[in-house]
Amino acid sequence: MHSLIVDDDTIGRLMLATYLEESGTCDQAENGQQALDMIALAVSEGNPYDLICLDIVMPVMDGTATLKVIREREHVSGKRTKVFMISACSSPQDIEDAFFEGDCDDYIVKPFQRELVSQMLQRHNLI
């Protein structure tokens, strides 16, 4: 599995990367704009991401805006990447917004729990 974690929180990013690297390669970005550049490069090199984990609240470009651009690009290419939103917010409204307005595939609540992340990866046939 080739994954990308996009989070401005270094510790959270490294912690999630530790989990994902057990199943393949994992790249990291600090904001949405950096992520979009990395995604474009991965696609151009013929090695697109299987999973992108996006924090919702970030500087430069937040996760919701980043996901919108990702989905617009996918509409042109025809290939859909699994995207998990990451947030410390776990209210039903926050989760509903991420799924229905953001078009994400799943929602990871901080702090991460290894077993829950593993279950999500299995549920989405990523491992």
N, C-alpha and C positions, 0 to 999 in steps of 0.2 A: 504494500500500500504506500502510495506517495501522498503525503499530507502537508498542509500549511496551517500554521497557527498564527492568527493575527490578533495581537493583544498588546496594549501599551504597558501592561504590568509585567515586568521582567520575571518576577518570581512565579507568577501564575503561568506564564508562557513556558518557562523551563519545566515546571512541574507537569504540565500537560504533555509537553514534548517527551518527557521521560516515559510516559505511558504509551504514546503513539509510536515511539521509536522501537518498541518491542515488536511491532508489526510491519516495520519498513522504514523508509526515509521520511524525515520530517524537517521542513523548512520553517523559518520564523520571520514574521514582519511585525513592525511596531505600530503601523497605522494602515488604513484602508488604501491610501494611494500607493504606498510601498507594496502592498499585497497585489494590487491590480497590475503593477509593473512585473512582479514575480510570476503572476498567473500568465500574463501574455508571453513572457520568456519561456515558461515551461511548455506552453502550447506550441510555440514556434520551434522548440527543440524536440517536439514529438513525445514529451513526457508530462502530460497534463496531470493535475492533482486529482486524486480519487476522493479526497476529503479536504474541506476547508473549514476551520473552526474560527469564527469571527466574534470578537468581543463587540458588544453593542455600543458602549461608550468609549470613544477614543478621540484623540486630537487629530487634526488635519482632515481626516475623513472617517466618519463613524461606520459601524458595522452595517447599519440599515442602508445607508447610501452605497456602501461597497457592494452589498448583496444585490441591490437594484442594478448596478452596472454589470455584475457577474451574470445575472439572469438575462439582461439585454444582450450581452455578447453570446450567451449560450443559445438564445433564440436564433441567432444567425448561424452558429456552428451546428446546432442540432444535438449537441451532447450536453447532458445535464450532470453537474458535479454535486455530490452530497455536500450540504452546508449545514453545520451545527452552529447555532448562535450561542454565545457564552455571556452570562450575566450573573451578577450577584442578586438581581431582582428576580423574585420567584412568584410574584403575584399572578393570579390567573389572567389578568388583563395584559401584563407584560408578555406572557407566554403566548396568548392568543394573537397579539399584535405581531410577534415574531413569525408565527406560522402563517397567518392569513394575509397580513399586509406585507410581510417580508419575504414570504415564500421559502422559508428555511425547511430543512428536513428533520431537525431535532433541536433540542434546547438543553444546554448544559448549565447547571446552576453552580456558581462558585460558593464555597470551595469545592473542588472536584473530588469525587470519590472514585478510586480506581475501578472498583467493581461495576459501578454504574456506567462509567465510560466504556468499559469492556462490553457490557450488555448492549449499549447503543451500537457499538461497532458490529456486534454479531447480528443485531436486529436489522441493520442496514446492509448486511452481507459484505462488510468491508474486511472482516477477518474470518 
